Amino acid sequence: MNSALAAADITQTALSGTPDVTLWNLFWQAHVVVKLVMLGLVAASVWCWAIIFDKTILYGRSRRAMNRFEQAFWSGQSLEELYRSLATRPNQNMAALFVAAMREWKRSLESQGRSFMGLQARIEKVMDVTIQREVERLESKLLVLATVGSSGPFIGLFGTVWGIMTAFQSIAASKNTSLAAVAPGISEALFATAMGLVAAIPAVIAYNKFNAEVAKQQARLEGFADEFSAILSRQIDERLAA
Protein backbone atom coordinates (compact mmCIF):
# COMPACT_ATOMS: atom_id res chain seq x y z
CA MET A 1 0.00 0.00 0.00
CA ASN A 2 2.76 2.40 0.92
CA SER A 3 4.70 1.53 -2.25
CA ALA A 4 1.59 2.26 -4.36
CA LEU A 5 1.16 5.63 -2.68
CA ALA A 6 4.84 6.42 -3.24
CA ALA A 7 4.56 5.54 -6.92
CA ALA A 8 1.48 7.75 -7.23
CA ASP A 9 3.34 10.63 -5.55
CA ILE A 10 6.26 10.25 -7.96
CA THR A 11 3.92 10.21 -10.96
CA GLN A 12 2.07 13.27 -9.70
CA THR A 13 5.36 15.09 -9.13
CA ALA A 14 6.56 14.26 -12.64
CA LEU A 15 3.30 15.42 -14.18
CA SER A 16 3.28 18.63 -12.20
CA GLY A 17 6.80 19.39 -13.48
CA THR A 18 5.87 18.83 -17.10
CA PRO A 19 5.86 22.13 -19.01
CA ASP A 20 2.74 23.39 -20.77
CA VAL A 21 2.85 21.85 -24.26
CA THR A 22 1.43 24.55 -26.53
CA LEU A 23 2.51 25.56 -30.02
CA TRP A 24 4.03 28.77 -28.73
CA ASN A 25 5.96 26.99 -25.95
CA LEU A 26 7.19 24.35 -28.39
CA PHE A 27 8.55 27.09 -30.60
CA TRP A 28 9.95 29.28 -27.84
CA GLN A 29 11.76 26.44 -26.05
CA ALA A 30 13.26 25.00 -29.25
CA HIS A 31 16.90 25.40 -30.23
CA VAL A 32 17.77 28.49 -32.26
CA VAL A 33 18.44 26.37 -35.36
CA VAL A 34 15.04 24.72 -35.02
CA LYS A 35 13.46 28.15 -34.58
CA LEU A 36 15.06 29.38 -37.80
CA VAL A 37 13.77 26.29 -39.60
CA MET A 38 10.25 26.89 -38.28
CA LEU A 39 10.31 30.57 -39.22
CA GLY A 40 11.53 29.72 -42.70
CA LEU A 41 8.74 27.17 -43.12
CA VAL A 42 6.13 29.66 -41.91
CA ALA A 43 7.42 32.25 -44.39
CA ALA A 44 7.36 29.65 -47.19
CA SER A 45 3.82 28.66 -46.27
CA VAL A 46 2.62 32.28 -46.33
CA TRP A 47 4.33 32.80 -49.70
CA CYS A 48 2.71 29.67 -51.10
CA TRP A 49 -0.76 30.74 -49.97
CA ALA A 50 -0.25 34.16 -51.54
CA ILE A 51 0.68 32.46 -54.83
CA ILE A 52 -2.31 30.12 -54.53
CA PHE A 53 -4.77 33.01 -54.12
CA ASP A 54 -3.09 35.00 -56.91
CA LYS A 55 -3.14 32.09 -59.37
CA THR A 56 -6.71 31.16 -58.52
CA ILE A 57 -7.83 34.68 -59.40
CA LEU A 58 -5.59 34.80 -62.50
CA TYR A 59 -6.82 31.52 -63.97
CA GLY A 60 -10.44 32.38 -63.33
CA ARG A 61 -10.01 35.75 -65.02
CA SER A 62 -8.18 34.10 -67.92
CA ARG A 63 -10.98 31.56 -68.47
CA ARG A 64 -13.61 34.30 -68.52
CA ALA A 65 -11.54 36.42 -70.91
CA MET A 66 -11.16 33.51 -73.34
CA ASN A 67 -14.87 32.79 -73.17
CA ARG A 68 -15.69 36.43 -73.97
CA PHE A 69 -13.21 36.52 -76.86
CA GLU A 70 -14.49 33.29 -78.39
CA GLN A 71 -18.03 34.62 -78.17
CA ALA A 72 -16.99 37.82 -79.96
CA PHE A 73 -14.85 35.98 -82.52
CA TRP A 74 -17.56 33.55 -83.57
CA SER A 75 -20.39 36.09 -83.40
CA GLY A 76 -20.04 37.00 -87.07
CA GLN A 77 -18.22 40.27 -86.48
CA SER A 78 -15.63 41.01 -89.18
CA LEU A 79 -12.02 40.28 -88.34
CA GLU A 80 -11.02 43.86 -89.22
CA GLU A 81 -13.49 45.36 -86.74
CA LEU A 82 -12.43 42.95 -84.02
CA TYR A 83 -8.76 43.71 -84.71
CA ARG A 84 -9.32 47.48 -84.54
CA SER A 85 -11.13 47.14 -81.22
CA LEU A 86 -8.30 45.09 -79.70
CA ALA A 87 -5.15 46.50 -81.32
CA THR A 88 -5.11 49.71 -79.26
CA ARG A 89 -5.06 48.07 -75.83
CA PRO A 90 -2.98 45.44 -74.00
CA ASN A 91 -4.18 41.92 -74.68
CA GLN A 92 -3.66 38.50 -73.19
CA ASN A 93 -4.69 34.92 -73.95
CA MET A 94 -6.61 34.44 -77.20
CA ALA A 95 -6.90 38.18 -77.83
CA ALA A 96 -3.10 38.49 -77.84
CA LEU A 97 -2.90 35.52 -80.19
CA PHE A 98 -5.44 37.03 -82.55
CA VAL A 99 -3.82 40.48 -82.57
CA ALA A 100 -0.33 39.05 -83.22
CA ALA A 101 -1.58 37.00 -86.19
CA MET A 102 -3.63 39.86 -87.62
CA ARG A 103 -0.72 42.26 -87.28
CA GLU A 104 1.50 39.95 -89.32
CA TRP A 105 -1.30 39.54 -91.86
CA LYS A 106 -1.75 43.29 -92.25
CA ARG A 107 1.98 43.87 -92.59
CA SER A 108 2.05 41.53 -95.56
CA LEU A 109 -0.99 43.21 -97.13
CA GLU A 110 0.46 46.68 -96.66
CA SER A 111 3.86 45.80 -98.13
CA GLN A 112 4.49 47.02 -101.65
CA GLY A 113 5.10 43.58 -103.06
CA ARG A 114 2.16 42.08 -101.18
CA SER A 115 4.25 38.98 -100.68
CA PHE A 116 2.10 36.06 -99.57
CA MET A 117 4.93 33.58 -99.98
CA GLY A 118 5.70 32.15 -96.56
CA LEU A 119 2.92 34.20 -94.92
CA GLN A 120 1.25 31.10 -93.52
CA ALA A 121 4.50 29.97 -91.90
CA ARG A 122 5.16 33.45 -90.49
CA ILE A 123 1.69 33.66 -88.97
CA GLU A 124 2.03 30.22 -87.39
CA LYS A 125 5.44 31.17 -86.01
CA VAL A 126 4.07 34.38 -84.51
CA MET A 127 1.20 32.50 -82.88
CA ASP A 128 3.55 29.84 -81.51
CA VAL A 129 5.71 32.53 -79.89
CA THR A 130 2.63 34.22 -78.44
CA ILE A 131 1.36 30.93 -77.01
CA GLN A 132 4.75 30.33 -75.43
CA ARG A 133 4.69 33.74 -73.78
CA GLU A 134 1.17 33.22 -72.49
CA VAL A 135 2.06 29.82 -71.05
CA GLU A 136 5.13 31.30 -69.35
CA ARG A 137 2.92 33.99 -67.81
CA LEU A 138 0.46 31.36 -66.56
CA GLU A 139 3.26 29.16 -65.18
CA SER A 140 5.14 31.95 -63.43
CA LYS A 141 5.77 31.29 -59.71
CA LEU A 142 4.55 27.70 -59.95
CA LEU A 143 8.17 26.64 -59.45
CA VAL A 144 7.96 28.11 -55.95
CA LEU A 145 5.07 25.75 -55.12
CA ALA A 146 6.98 22.80 -56.53
CA THR A 147 10.11 23.71 -54.56
CA VAL A 148 8.28 24.15 -51.26
CA GLY A 149 6.25 21.00 -51.84
CA SER A 150 9.33 18.88 -52.48
CA SER A 151 11.77 20.40 -49.99
CA GLY A 152 9.43 21.41 -47.13
CA PRO A 153 9.28 17.96 -45.45
CA PHE A 154 13.06 17.56 -45.67
CA ILE A 155 13.67 21.00 -44.16
CA GLY A 156 11.27 20.13 -41.36
CA LEU A 157 13.04 16.79 -40.91
CA PHE A 158 16.35 18.63 -40.60
CA GLY A 159 14.87 20.71 -37.78
CA THR A 160 13.56 17.54 -36.15
CA VAL A 161 16.92 15.78 -36.28
CA TRP A 162 18.68 18.84 -34.87
CA GLY A 163 16.08 19.17 -32.10
CA ILE A 164 16.37 15.50 -31.14
CA MET A 165 20.17 15.78 -31.02
CA THR A 166 19.84 18.79 -28.72
CA ALA A 167 17.27 16.99 -26.56
CA PHE A 168 19.51 13.95 -26.11
CA GLN A 169 22.45 16.19 -25.25
CA SER A 170 20.34 17.84 -22.55
CA ILE A 171 19.25 14.44 -21.25
CA ALA A 172 22.86 13.29 -21.09
CA ALA A 173 23.88 16.45 -19.25
CA SER A 174 21.07 16.21 -16.70
CA LYS A 175 21.33 12.40 -16.39
CA ASN A 176 17.54 12.22 -16.25
CA THR A 177 15.96 9.67 -18.58
CA SER A 178 12.38 9.91 -17.34
CA LEU A 179 9.56 10.42 -19.82
CA ALA A 180 8.81 13.86 -18.38
CA ALA A 181 12.35 14.95 -19.21
CA VAL A 182 12.45 13.39 -22.69
CA ALA A 183 8.98 14.29 -24.00
CA PRO A 184 9.32 18.10 -24.24
CA GLY A 185 12.49 17.96 -26.33
CA ILE A 186 11.04 15.32 -28.65
CA SER A 187 7.83 17.33 -29.02
CA GLU A 188 9.76 20.46 -29.94
CA ALA A 189 11.72 18.50 -32.53
CA LEU A 190 8.66 16.84 -34.08
CA PHE A 191 6.94 20.22 -34.31
CA ALA A 192 9.43 21.15 -37.04
CA THR A 193 8.36 18.14 -39.11
CA ALA A 194 4.72 19.11 -38.65
CA MET A 195 5.53 22.63 -39.88
CA GLY A 196 7.25 21.18 -42.95
CA LEU A 197 4.17 19.11 -43.79
CA VAL A 198 1.85 22.07 -43.23
CA ALA A 199 3.86 24.06 -45.76
CA ALA A 200 4.38 21.22 -48.26
CA ILE A 201 0.95 19.58 -48.53
CA PRO A 202 -1.01 22.64 -49.79
CA ALA A 203 1.87 23.53 -52.11
CA VAL A 204 1.87 20.09 -53.74
CA ILE A 205 -1.92 20.01 -54.13
CA ALA A 206 -2.00 23.53 -55.59
CA TYR A 207 0.93 22.82 -57.92
CA ASN A 208 -0.77 19.75 -59.40
CA LYS A 209 -4.09 21.55 -59.78
CA PHE A 210 -2.53 24.63 -61.39
CA ASN A 211 -0.44 22.51 -63.75
CA ALA A 212 -3.62 20.86 -64.98
CA GLU A 213 -5.27 24.27 -65.39
CA VAL A 214 -2.32 25.60 -67.40
CA ALA A 215 -2.47 22.53 -69.64
CA LYS A 216 -6.20 23.12 -70.28
CA GLN A 217 -5.70 26.78 -71.14
CA GLN A 218 -2.71 25.97 -73.34
CA ALA A 219 -4.84 23.43 -75.21
CA ARG A 220 -7.51 26.08 -75.77
CA LEU A 221 -4.93 28.52 -77.11
CA GLU A 222 -3.45 25.94 -79.45
CA GLY A 223 -6.90 24.91 -80.65
CA PHE A 224 -7.82 28.51 -81.46
CA ALA A 225 -4.46 29.00 -83.20
CA ASP A 226 -5.16 26.01 -85.45
CA GLU A 227 -8.67 27.24 -86.29
CA PHE A 228 -7.55 30.81 -86.98
CA SER A 229 -4.60 29.59 -89.03
CA ALA A 230 -7.01 27.59 -91.19
CA ILE A 231 -9.19 30.68 -91.72
CA LEU A 232 -6.21 32.79 -92.78
CA SER A 233 -4.90 29.97 -94.98
CA ARG A 234 -8.15 29.97 -96.96
CA GLN A 235 -7.93 33.71 -97.43
CA ILE A 236 -4.32 33.43 -98.59
CA ASP A 237 -5.29 30.78 -101.12
CA GLU A 238 -8.13 32.98 -102.40
CA ARG A 239 -5.83 35.98 -102.86
CA LEU A 240 -3.20 33.88 -104.61
CA ALA A 241 -5.82 32.44 -106.94
CA ALA A 242 -7.09 35.93 -107.74
Summary of the structure (lengths in Angstrom):
residues: 242
radius of gyration: 31.1
end to end distance: 113.8
largest distance: 114.1
contacts: 716
relative contact order: 0.15
helix: 86%
strand: 0%
